[in-house]
Amino acid sequence: MGFPDLLLAGDDPLARRTQRYSMGRYESGLLAESTGAFPLPFRWNDTLPAEGLEWSDVEGFRVLAKGDPSGTLIILATPAPSLLDQATSFSYLFAFFGGLVVLTLGVRALLKPRRDRTIGIGSKVRLALLFFTLVGLAFFGFGAQRLLSRQFEEGNQRNALARARSVAAELQHRFAGTTAIPPEEAGYLQHLLARASNIFLTDIVVHGPDGRLLASSRPQIFTSGLLGPLMDPVAYTRLALEGSQGFVHQESIGTAAYTAAYVPLHDADGNTLAFVSLPSFTDRARQDEERAGVLVAVANLFVLFFALSVLVAVFISNWTTRPLDLLKNALGRVALQGANVPIRYQGNDEVGQLVEVYNRKVEELRASAELLARSERESAWREMARQVAHEIKNPLTPMKLSIQHFQRTWKPDAPDAAERLERFSRGMVEQIDTLSGIAGAFSNFAQLPKPRPEPLDLAQVAEAAVSVYQATPGLQCTLERLSDQPLTVLADRDHLMRVFNNLLKNAQQAIPEDREGRVEVRLRSTGAEVIAEVRDNGTGIAEADRERIFRPNFTTKSSGMGLGLAMVQRMVEGAGGRVWFESREGAGSSFFVALPLGKA
């Protein structure tokens, strides 16, 4: 037992694999020899599988028979994989792929730009829980492994000392009445040790009081030179010099380690006859298997608790951050216009207090929005009324003066009475037309006609608008198309025509009288948008006026009401587009209209 394993050269993988098997040999149906834990019957019977190459399940073992049942039959058996074995495989795979996931996420996080390495509250909670769980499990696993290993070692030492004392008691009974073991009785002692070795299933070595070898149940270890004839010096010091009654020592033969238990053998007067040692050559593999079983159990518990901790971390983080997500979504829906629904949250914790403050501020925002809307409407009406009054007052003053002058100077019998009356009537009609134009302009700005979008070719609309201005004296108006693709947009044709008319009219009016006018309309496509540019060589827009250029009632001209560009912006944005401008003082301006590219 143990001696063949001790003589194996190196770490032979084949030897490790064969140690897992139980083996048996039958001769003429009777068990000749067996090794391992599988309970082989003494006689061949039907409980064992028939001869063949198929493995069969018998009492938790996988069994294979090969040979002749009436002659020589060889039986191999190995434990069937249990649920613990499958759990162990899962634990190893879980740990391996979990490490890969962590490594991948870490590398991905490091490759991200620094500004994108933001971690949400939920992720922080999960990471913190997993970190503390991992640290706790690591300490628990390390402590449990050390504790179980220590208890395992202490148990083995106690068992080894108990067996050694049992052997010493048996030998003391055999040598009762003697005061020394003479060297000539070494053969008889070796015979006793061989019998005791078969009974106690362990090797036995006896050294004399001087530490020299007397006998061994396995003399081949000494005769082959694997061990010397002298007792281990540490054990001899503890037993012979310090008087210890038992000592367990870790020893080795080459690289093969084993445990040896030492006890003294006394005579009736308490004198030391010899020292008995039990080297556990056979127990080492079993101890390694049991220790490995403990480590596997700890690893399985570690992985199980870690998997549970992942689920718990996800649950706790979701449970913790759900109110924050609710609050975030509610804050995202907050607007000055529309109904802001308060959050309903049960609880008086920190989140509940935050929700209470949010609901109170939502109510205050609603009241403030109503006051602001009312104030804006009143301000808009006051500004509109002021502008209308101002625009109407301008033609009323000359009308009043004309009427007063006509009353003072009117003489029906004057020779030019008819001519004066005609001139006076024509002036009044012109002023009345001006008032009518003012009223119409404000009416159009206050309520534009409802758009009727349809697929249009922007180039055709622009060409129709440009053709009107091409006949204007002193003005060179051109249209240039920079894209061969169809410039199809989805918009109202009348609105687009008014947009081009307003931009072309403003461009014409921005050109001084002493300068030859040039207005260019350019059309191009960017893939997602169609852009129309109206460029002039006028005086440009002053820096101080650029922020107010699209405001209603703002104008830089001596005439007009300043509603043209405001109407252009409203109509373009109503079609889903945008409008902007670029300008250089003294060199001209460019107004851009961008509309989404539609389907024909």
C-alpha positions as CSV (number, residue, x, y, z in Angstrom):
1,M,0.0,0.0,0.0
2,G,1.5,3.3,-1.1
3,F,4.9,1.9,-1.9
4,P,4.3,1.6,-5.7
5,D,3.0,5.2,-5.9
6,L,6.1,6.3,-4.0
7,L,8.4,4.8,-6.6
8,L,6.6,6.4,-9.6
9,A,8.9,8.7,-11.5
10,G,7.7,12.3,-11.6
11,D,4.1,13.6,-11.9
12,D,2.8,10.9,-14.3
13,P,-0.6,11.9,-15.7
14,L,-1.4,8.3,-16.5
15,A,-0.8,7.4,-12.8
16,R,-3.2,10.1,-11.7
17,R,-5.9,8.9,-14.1
18,T,-5.6,5.2,-13.0
19,Q,-5.9,6.2,-9.3
20,R,-9.5,7.1,-10.0
21,Y,-10.5,3.6,-10.9
22,S,-11.5,0.7,-8.7
23,M,-10.1,-2.6,-10.1
24,G,-11.0,-6.2,-9.7
25,R,-9.9,-9.6,-11.2
26,Y,-12.0,-12.7,-11.3
27,E,-10.6,-16.2,-11.9
28,S,-13.2,-18.8,-12.9
29,G,-15.9,-16.6,-11.4
30,L,-14.1,-16.0,-8.0
31,L,-12.7,-12.7,-6.9
32,A,-8.9,-13.0,-7.0
33,E,-7.9,-9.4,-6.1
34,S,-9.5,-5.9,-5.9
35,T,-8.6,-2.3,-5.2
36,G,-10.7,0.8,-4.7
37,A,-14.0,1.7,-3.2
38,F,-16.3,-0.3,-5.5
39,P,-17.9,-3.2,-3.5
40,L,-17.1,-6.2,-5.7
41,P,-18.9,-9.4,-4.8
42,F,-16.9,-12.5,-4.1
43,R,-18.5,-14.5,-6.8
44,W,-19.4,-13.2,-10.3
45,N,-23.2,-12.6,-10.5
46,D,-25.7,-10.7,-12.6
47,T,-25.2,-7.5,-10.6
48,L,-22.1,-6.8,-12.6
49,P,-22.3,-5.9,-16.3
50,A,-21.8,-8.5,-18.9
51,E,-18.5,-8.6,-20.7
52,G,-18.2,-5.9,-23.3
53,L,-17.2,-2.3,-24.1
54,E,-20.3,-0.6,-22.7
55,W,-20.1,1.2,-19.4
56,S,-23.0,0.3,-17.0
57,D,-24.3,2.1,-13.9
58,V,-24.1,0.0,-10.7
59,E,-24.6,1.5,-7.2
60,G,-23.3,5.0,-8.2
61,F,-20.4,3.7,-10.2
62,R,-19.7,3.3,-13.9
63,V,-18.6,-0.3,-14.4
64,L,-16.9,-2.0,-17.3
65,A,-16.1,-5.7,-17.6
66,K,-13.6,-7.2,-20.0
67,G,-12.5,-10.8,-20.4
68,D,-14.0,-14.3,-20.0
69,P,-16.4,-14.9,-17.0
70,S,-15.4,-18.5,-16.9
71,G,-11.7,-17.6,-17.0
72,T,-10.0,-14.3,-16.3
73,L,-12.3,-11.3,-16.1
74,I,-11.1,-7.7,-15.4
75,I,-13.5,-5.2,-13.8
76,L,-13.0,-1.4,-13.9
77,A,-15.2,1.0,-11.9
78,T,-15.2,4.7,-11.5
79,P,-17.6,6.9,-9.5
80,A,-20.4,8.3,-11.7
81,P,-20.5,12.1,-12.0
82,S,-22.6,13.5,-9.2
83,L,-24.5,16.7,-8.9
84,L,-21.6,18.2,-7.0
85,D,-19.3,17.4,-10.0
86,Q,-21.7,19.1,-12.4
87,A,-21.9,22.1,-10.0
88,T,-18.1,22.2,-9.9
89,S,-18.0,22.4,-13.7
90,F,-20.6,25.2,-13.7
91,S,-18.5,27.0,-11.0
92,Y,-15.4,26.9,-13.1
93,L,-17.2,28.0,-16.2
94,F,-19.0,30.7,-14.4
95,A,-15.7,32.0,-12.9
96,F,-13.9,31.8,-16.3
97,F,-16.6,33.6,-18.3
98,G,-17.3,36.1,-15.5
99,G,-13.6,37.0,-15.5
100,L,-13.8,37.4,-19.3
101,V,-16.8,39.7,-19.0
102,V,-15.1,41.8,-16.3
103,L,-11.9,42.1,-18.4
104,T,-13.9,43.0,-21.5
105,L,-15.9,45.7,-19.7
106,G,-12.7,47.1,-18.1
107,V,-10.9,47.3,-21.4
108,R,-13.9,48.9,-23.0
109,A,-14.2,51.5,-20.2
110,L,-10.5,52.3,-20.6
111,L,-10.8,52.8,-24.4
112,K,-13.7,55.3,-23.9
113,P,-12.9,59.0,-23.9
114,R,-12.5,60.4,-20.5
115,R,-15.6,62.6,-20.8
116,D,-17.7,59.5,-21.6
117,R,-16.6,57.5,-18.6
118,T,-19.6,58.5,-16.5
119,I,-21.2,55.9,-14.2
120,G,-24.8,56.2,-13.2
121,I,-26.1,55.8,-9.7
122,G,-27.5,52.3,-10.4
123,S,-24.2,51.2,-11.8
124,K,-22.4,52.6,-8.8
125,V,-24.7,50.8,-6.4
126,R,-24.3,47.5,-8.3
127,L,-20.5,47.9,-8.4
128,A,-20.3,48.7,-4.7
129,L,-22.4,45.8,-3.7
130,L,-20.5,43.4,-6.0
131,F,-17.2,44.7,-4.7
132,F,-18.0,44.3,-1.0
133,T,-19.6,40.9,-1.8
134,L,-16.5,39.8,-3.6
135,V,-14.2,41.0,-0.9
136,G,-16.4,39.4,1.8
137,L,-16.6,36.1,-0.1
138,A,-12.8,36.2,-0.7
139,F,-12.2,36.5,3.0
140,F,-14.8,34.0,3.8
141,G,-13.4,31.5,1.3
142,F,-9.9,32.0,2.5
143,G,-10.9,31.7,6.1
144,A,-13.0,28.7,5.6
145,Q,-10.3,27.0,3.6
146,R,-7.7,27.7,6.3
147,L,-10.1,26.6,9.1
148,L,-11.2,23.4,7.3
149,S,-7.6,22.6,6.3
150,R,-6.5,23.1,9.9
151,Q,-9.3,21.0,11.3
152,F,-8.5,18.4,8.6
153,E,-4.8,18.3,9.6
154,E,-5.6,18.2,13.3
155,G,-8.1,15.3,12.7
156,N,-5.5,13.4,10.7
157,Q,-2.9,14.0,13.3
158,R,-5.2,12.7,16.0
159,N,-6.1,9.6,14.0
160,A,-2.4,9.0,13.2
161,L,-1.4,9.3,16.9
162,A,-4.4,7.1,17.9
163,R,-3.3,4.3,15.5
164,A,0.3,4.7,16.5
165,R,-0.6,4.3,20.2
166,S,-2.7,1.3,19.3
167,V,0.3,-0.3,17.5
168,A,2.5,0.6,20.4
169,A,0.1,-1.0,22.9
170,E,0.0,-4.2,20.8
171,L,3.8,-4.3,20.7
172,Q,4.0,-3.5,24.4
173,H,1.8,-6.5,25.0
174,R,4.1,-8.7,22.8
175,F,7.2,-7.6,24.6
176,A,5.8,-7.5,28.1
177,G,8.5,-8.4,30.7
178,T,11.4,-7.4,28.6
179,T,13.7,-4.4,29.3
180,A,15.1,-4.2,25.8
181,I,14.6,-5.5,22.3
182,P,17.7,-7.4,21.3
183,P,19.0,-7.1,17.7
184,E,18.6,-10.8,17.2
185,E,14.9,-10.5,17.6
186,A,14.7,-8.1,14.6
187,G,13.3,-10.8,12.4
188,Y,10.6,-11.7,14.9
189,L,9.8,-7.9,15.3
190,Q,9.6,-7.5,11.5
191,H,7.2,-10.4,11.4
192,L,5.0,-8.8,14.1
193,L,5.1,-5.5,12.2
194,A,4.0,-7.1,9.0
195,R,1.0,-8.7,10.7
196,A,0.1,-5.4,12.5
197,S,0.5,-3.6,9.2
198,N,-2.2,-5.8,7.6
199,I,-4.4,-5.3,10.6
200,F,-4.0,-1.5,11.0
201,L,-3.6,-0.9,7.2
202,T,-0.5,1.3,7.7
203,D,3.2,1.0,7.5
204,I,5.1,0.6,10.8
205,V,8.7,1.4,11.5
206,V,10.5,0.7,14.9
207,H,13.7,2.5,15.9
208,G,15.7,1.7,18.9
209,P,16.3,4.0,21.9
210,D,19.4,5.4,20.1
211,G,17.3,6.2,17.0
212,R,18.7,3.4,14.8
213,L,16.3,1.2,12.7
214,L,15.3,-2.1,14.3
215,A,12.5,-3.3,12.0
216,S,9.9,-2.2,9.4
217,S,6.8,-3.6,7.9
218,R,8.2,-2.4,4.5
219,P,11.9,-3.0,4.6
220,Q,12.3,-2.3,0.8
221,I,12.2,1.4,1.5
222,F,15.3,1.1,3.6
223,T,17.1,-1.5,1.7
224,S,16.6,0.5,-1.6
225,G,18.1,3.5,0.1
226,L,14.9,5.7,-0.1
227,L,15.2,6.2,3.7
228,G,18.2,6.0,6.0
229,P,18.4,3.8,9.0
230,L,18.4,6.7,11.5
231,M,15.3,8.2,13.0
232,D,14.2,11.7,11.9
233,P,16.3,14.1,14.0
234,V,13.4,16.4,14.8
235,A,11.2,13.5,16.0
236,Y,14.1,12.0,18.0
237,T,14.6,15.4,19.7
238,R,11.0,15.7,20.6
239,L,10.6,12.1,21.9
240,A,14.0,11.1,23.3
241,L,15.3,14.4,24.6
242,E,12.1,16.4,25.4
243,G,10.1,13.4,26.5
244,S,7.0,14.0,24.3
245,Q,4.5,11.2,24.3
246,G,3.4,11.8,20.7
247,F,4.6,13.7,17.7
248,V,3.4,14.1,14.1
249,H,5.9,15.3,11.6
250,Q,5.9,16.1,7.9
251,E,8.6,14.3,6.1
252,S,9.5,13.5,2.5
253,I,11.3,11.1,0.2
254,G,12.5,13.2,-2.6
255,T,9.5,15.2,-3.7
256,A,7.0,12.8,-2.3
257,A,5.7,14.2,1.0
258,Y,4.1,12.1,3.7
259,T,3.1,12.4,7.4
260,A,4.7,10.3,10.1
261,A,3.3,9.8,13.6
262,Y,5.8,8.9,16.4
263,V,5.1,7.5,19.9
264,P,7.5,5.9,22.4
265,L,7.3,2.2,23.4
266,H,7.8,1.7,27.1
267,D,8.4,-1.3,29.3
268,A,6.6,-2.0,32.6
269,D,8.9,0.3,34.5
270,G,8.4,3.2,32.1
271,N,11.7,2.9,30.3
272,T,11.9,3.4,26.6
273,L,12.2,0.2,24.6
274,A,11.9,1.8,21.2
275,F,10.2,4.4,19.1
276,V,7.3,3.5,16.9
277,S,6.5,5.5,13.8
278,L,3.7,5.2,11.3
279,P,4.6,6.8,8.0
280,S,1.4,7.4,6.1
281,F,2.5,6.5,2.6
282,T,-1.0,5.3,1.7
283,D,-2.9,8.1,3.3
284,R,-1.3,10.9,1.4
285,A,-3.4,10.5,-1.8
286,R,-6.6,10.1,0.3
287,Q,-5.7,13.2,2.3
288,D,-5.1,15.2,-0.9
289,E,-8.4,14.0,-2.3
290,E,-10.3,15.0,0.9
291,R,-8.5,18.4,0.9
292,A,-9.4,18.9,-2.7
293,G,-13.0,18.0,-1.9
294,V,-13.0,20.7,0.8
295,L,-11.6,23.2,-1.7
296,V,-14.2,22.3,-4.3
297,A,-17.0,22.7,-1.8
298,V,-15.7,26.1,-0.8
299,A,-15.3,27.1,-4.5
300,N,-18.9,26.0,-5.2
301,L,-20.2,27.9,-2.2
302,F,-18.2,31.0,-3.3
303,V,-19.6,30.9,-6.9
304,L,-23.1,30.2,-5.6
305,F,-23.1,33.1,-3.2
306,F,-21.5,35.4,-5.8
307,A,-24.2,34.5,-8.3
308,L,-26.8,35.2,-5.7
309,S,-25.1,38.5,-4.8
310,V,-25.2,39.6,-8.5
311,L,-29.0,39.0,-8.5
312,V,-29.4,40.8,-5.2
313,A,-27.2,43.7,-6.4
314,V,-29.3,44.1,-9.5
315,F,-32.5,43.9,-7.5
316,I,-31.3,46.4,-4.9
317,S,-29.9,48.9,-7.4
318,N,-33.1,48.8,-9.5
319,W,-35.2,49.1,-6.3
320,T,-33.0,52.0,-5.2
321,T,-32.9,53.9,-8.5
322,R,-36.4,53.3,-9.7
323,P,-37.7,56.4,-7.9
324,L,-34.8,58.4,-9.3
325,D,-35.7,57.2,-12.8
326,L,-39.3,58.2,-12.2
327,L,-38.2,61.6,-11.1
328,K,-35.8,61.9,-14.1
329,N,-38.6,61.1,-16.5
330,A,-41.0,63.5,-14.8
331,L,-38.4,66.3,-14.9
332,G,-37.8,65.5,-18.6
333,R,-41.5,66.2,-19.3
334,V,-41.6,69.5,-17.5
335,A,-42.6,72.3,-19.8
336,L,-43.9,75.8,-19.5
337,Q,-46.9,74.9,-21.6
338,G,-49.1,71.9,-21.0
339,A,-50.0,70.0,-17.9
340,N,-47.2,68.9,-15.6
341,V,-48.4,65.8,-13.8
342,P,-47.2,65.5,-10.2
343,I,-45.3,62.4,-9.2
344,R,-47.2,60.0,-6.9
345,Y,-44.7,58.3,-4.5
346,Q,-45.4,56.4,-1.3
347,G,-42.7,56.9,1.3
348,N,-41.2,59.5,3.5
349,D,-37.6,58.8,2.7
350,E,-35.1,61.1,1.0
351,V,-36.6,60.4,-2.4
352,G,-40.0,61.1,-1.0
353,Q,-38.9,64.5,0.2
354,L,-37.4,65.2,-3.1
355,V,-40.6,64.2,-4.9
356,E,-42.6,66.5,-2.5
357,V,-40.3,69.4,-3.4
358,Y,-40.7,68.6,-7.1
359,N,-44.5,68.5,-6.8
360,R,-44.5,71.8,-5.0
361,K,-42.3,73.4,-7.6
362,V,-44.5,72.0,-10.4
363,E,-47.5,73.7,-8.9
364,E,-45.5,76.9,-8.6
365,L,-44.3,76.5,-12.2
366,R,-47.9,76.1,-13.4
367,A,-49.0,79.2,-11.6
368,S,-46.0,81.1,-12.9
369,A,-46.6,79.9,-16.4
370,E,-50.2,81.1,-16.3
371,L,-49.1,84.5,-15.1
372,L,-46.3,84.6,-17.7
373,A,-48.6,83.6,-20.5
374,R,-51.2,86.2,-19.5
375,S,-48.4,88.8,-19.3
376,E,-47.0,87.8,-22.7
377,R,-50.5,88.0,-24.3
378,E,-51.2,91.4,-22.7
379,S,-47.7,92.6,-23.8
380,A,-48.2,91.3,-27.3
381,W,-51.6,93.0,-27.6
382,R,-50.2,96.2,-26.2
383,E,-47.3,96.1,-28.6
384,M,-49.6,95.2,-31.5
385,A,-52.0,98.0,-30.6
386,R,-49.2,100.5,-30.3
387,Q,-47.8,99.5,-33.7
388,V,-51.2,99.5,-35.4
389,A,-51.9,102.9,-33.8
390,H,-48.6,104.2,-35.0
391,E,-49.0,102.9,-38.5
392,I,-52.6,104.3,-38.8
393,K,-51.6,107.6,-37.3
394,N,-49.0,108.2,-40.0
395,P,-51.5,108.5,-42.9
396,L,-54.2,110.2,-40.7
397,T,-52.1,113.3,-40.1
398,P,-51.6,114.2,-43.8
399,M,-55.3,113.4,-44.4
400,K,-56.4,115.8,-41.6
401,L,-54.1,118.5,-42.9
402,S,-55.3,118.0,-46.5
403,I,-59.0,118.2,-45.4
404,Q,-58.4,121.4,-43.3
405,H,-56.4,123.0,-46.2
406,F,-59.2,122.0,-48.6
407,Q,-61.8,123.6,-46.4
408,R,-60.0,126.9,-46.1
409,T,-59.2,127.2,-49.8
410,W,-62.2,125.6,-51.4
411,K,-64.2,127.9,-53.7
412,P,-66.7,126.2,-55.9
413,D,-66.7,129.0,-58.5
414,A,-62.9,129.0,-58.9
415,P,-61.7,128.1,-62.4
416,D,-59.6,125.2,-61.1
417,A,-62.2,124.0,-58.6
418,A,-62.7,120.7,-60.5
419,E,-59.0,120.0,-60.8
420,R,-58.4,120.7,-57.1
421,L,-61.3,118.5,-56.1
422,E,-59.9,115.7,-58.3
423,R,-56.5,116.1,-56.8
424,F,-57.9,116.1,-53.3
425,S,-60.1,113.0,-53.9
426,R,-57.1,111.1,-55.4
427,G,-54.9,111.9,-52.3
428,M,-57.7,110.7,-50.0
429,V,-58.0,107.5,-51.9
430,E,-54.3,106.8,-51.8
431,Q,-54.2,107.4,-48.0
432,I,-57.2,105.1,-47.5
433,D,-55.5,102.4,-49.6
434,T,-52.5,102.8,-47.3
435,L,-54.7,102.3,-44.3
436,S,-56.3,99.2,-45.9
437,G,-52.8,97.8,-46.7
438,I,-51.8,98.3,-43.0
439,A,-54.8,96.5,-41.8
440,G,-54.3,93.6,-44.3
441,A,-50.6,93.2,-43.3
442,F,-51.4,93.0,-39.6
443,S,-54.3,90.6,-40.4
444,N,-52.0,88.3,-42.4
445,F,-49.4,88.3,-39.7
446,A,-51.9,87.6,-36.9
447,Q,-53.3,84.6,-38.7
448,L,-51.6,83.0,-41.7
449,P,-53.7,80.9,-44.0
450,K,-53.6,77.2,-43.0
451,P,-50.8,75.5,-45.0
452,R,-51.7,72.9,-47.5
453,P,-48.4,71.0,-48.0
454,E,-47.8,69.1,-51.2
455,P,-44.7,67.8,-53.0
456,L,-43.2,70.8,-54.9
457,D,-40.1,71.4,-57.0
458,L,-38.4,74.3,-55.2
459,A,-36.7,75.3,-58.4
460,Q,-40.0,75.9,-60.2
461,V,-41.3,78.1,-57.3
462,A,-38.0,80.1,-57.2
463,E,-38.0,80.5,-61.0
464,A,-41.6,81.9,-60.9
465,A,-40.6,84.4,-58.2
466,V,-37.4,85.5,-59.9
467,S,-39.0,86.0,-63.3
468,V,-41.1,88.9,-61.8
469,Y,-38.0,90.8,-60.7
470,Q,-35.9,90.1,-63.8
471,A,-37.8,92.9,-65.7
472,T,-37.0,95.5,-63.0
473,P,-34.9,98.3,-64.4
474,G,-31.5,98.7,-62.7
475,L,-31.6,95.2,-61.1
476,Q,-29.9,92.0,-62.3
477,C,-31.8,89.1,-60.8
478,T,-30.5,85.5,-61.6
479,L,-31.3,82.0,-60.6
480,E,-28.6,79.3,-60.3
481,R,-29.2,75.6,-59.6
482,L,-26.1,73.9,-58.1
483,S,-27.5,70.4,-57.8
484,D,-28.7,67.9,-60.5
485,Q,-30.9,66.1,-58.1
486,P,-34.7,66.8,-57.8
487,L,-35.2,69.6,-55.3
488,T,-38.5,68.3,-54.0
489,V,-39.9,69.6,-50.8
490,L,-43.2,69.1,-49.0
491,A,-44.7,72.6,-48.4
492,D,-47.5,75.0,-49.3
493,R,-46.9,76.6,-52.7
494,D,-48.4,80.0,-51.7
495,H,-46.3,80.2,-48.6
496,L,-43.1,79.4,-50.5
497,M,-44.0,82.1,-53.1
498,R,-44.5,84.6,-50.4
499,V,-41.2,83.6,-48.8
500,F,-39.3,84.2,-52.1
501,N,-41.2,87.5,-52.8
502,N,-40.4,88.9,-49.3
503,L,-36.7,87.9,-49.6
504,L,-36.4,89.3,-53.1
505,K,-38.2,92.5,-52.2
506,N,-35.9,93.0,-49.1
507,A,-32.9,92.3,-51.2
508,Q,-34.0,94.9,-53.8
509,Q,-34.7,97.5,-51.2
510,A,-31.3,96.9,-49.5
511,I,-29.4,98.0,-52.6
512,P,-28.6,101.8,-52.7
513,E,-29.9,103.8,-55.7
514,D,-26.4,104.8,-56.8
515,R,-25.3,101.1,-57.1
516,E,-26.2,98.7,-59.9
517,G,-28.3,96.1,-58.2
518,R,-27.5,92.4,-58.3
519,V,-29.6,89.7,-56.6
520,E,-28.6,86.0,-57.0
521,V,-30.8,83.0,-56.0
522,R,-28.9,79.7,-55.6
523,L,-30.4,76.3,-55.0
524,R,-28.5,73.3,-53.8
525,S,-29.1,69.9,-52.0
526,T,-27.1,68.5,-49.1
527,G,-28.6,65.1,-49.1
528,A,-31.2,65.6,-46.4
529,E,-32.1,69.3,-47.0
530,V,-32.7,71.7,-49.9
531,I,-31.1,75.1,-49.3
532,A,-32.1,78.2,-51.1
533,E,-29.8,81.3,-50.8
534,V,-30.9,84.8,-51.7
535,R,-27.8,87.0,-52.0
536,D,-27.7,90.8,-52.7
537,N,-25.0,93.4,-53.0
538,G,-26.7,95.9,-50.8
539,T,-25.6,97.8,-47.7
540,G,-25.7,94.7,-45.4
541,I,-27.1,94.6,-41.9
542,A,-25.6,96.5,-39.0
543,E,-24.2,94.4,-36.1
544,A,-26.6,96.0,-33.7
545,D,-29.6,95.0,-35.7
546,R,-28.8,91.4,-36.4
547,E,-30.4,90.0,-33.2
548,R,-33.7,91.8,-34.0
549,I,-33.9,91.1,-37.7
550,F,-36.7,88.5,-37.4
551,R,-38.7,90.3,-34.8
552,P,-42.1,91.6,-35.7
553,N,-42.4,95.4,-36.3
554,F,-38.7,95.8,-36.6
555,T,-37.5,97.4,-39.9
556,T,-34.5,99.4,-41.1
557,K,-36.4,101.1,-43.9
558,S,-38.3,104.3,-43.7
559,S,-41.5,102.6,-44.9
560,G,-43.0,99.3,-44.1
561,M,-44.2,97.6,-40.9
562,G,-41.3,95.1,-40.3
563,L,-43.5,92.0,-40.7
564,G,-42.0,90.5,-43.8
565,L,-39.0,88.6,-42.3
566,A,-41.1,87.6,-39.3
567,M,-43.7,86.1,-41.7
568,V,-40.9,84.3,-43.6
569,Q,-39.6,82.7,-40.5
570,R,-43.1,81.5,-39.4
571,M,-43.9,80.0,-42.8
572,V,-40.5,78.3,-43.2
573,E,-40.6,76.8,-39.7
574,G,-44.2,75.7,-40.2
575,A,-42.9,73.7,-43.2
576,G,-40.3,72.0,-40.9
577,G,-37.4,74.1,-42.1
578,R,-35.1,76.8,-40.8
579,V,-34.0,80.3,-41.9
580,W,-30.8,82.3,-41.1
581,F,-28.6,84.9,-42.7
582,E,-25.1,86.1,-43.2
583,S,-24.1,89.7,-43.8
584,R,-21.2,92.0,-44.2
585,E,-21.8,95.7,-43.8
586,G,-21.4,97.6,-47.1
587,A,-21.0,94.3,-49.1
588,G,-24.4,92.7,-48.9
589,S,-26.4,90.0,-47.2
590,S,-27.3,86.4,-47.9
591,F,-30.5,84.8,-46.5
592,F,-30.8,81.0,-46.4
593,V,-33.9,78.9,-46.3
594,A,-33.4,75.1,-45.6
595,L,-36.3,72.7,-46.1
596,P,-36.3,68.9,-45.6
597,L,-35.9,67.0,-48.8
598,G,-39.3,65.4,-49.5
599,K,-40.6,62.6,-51.8
600,A,-41.9,63.4,-55.2
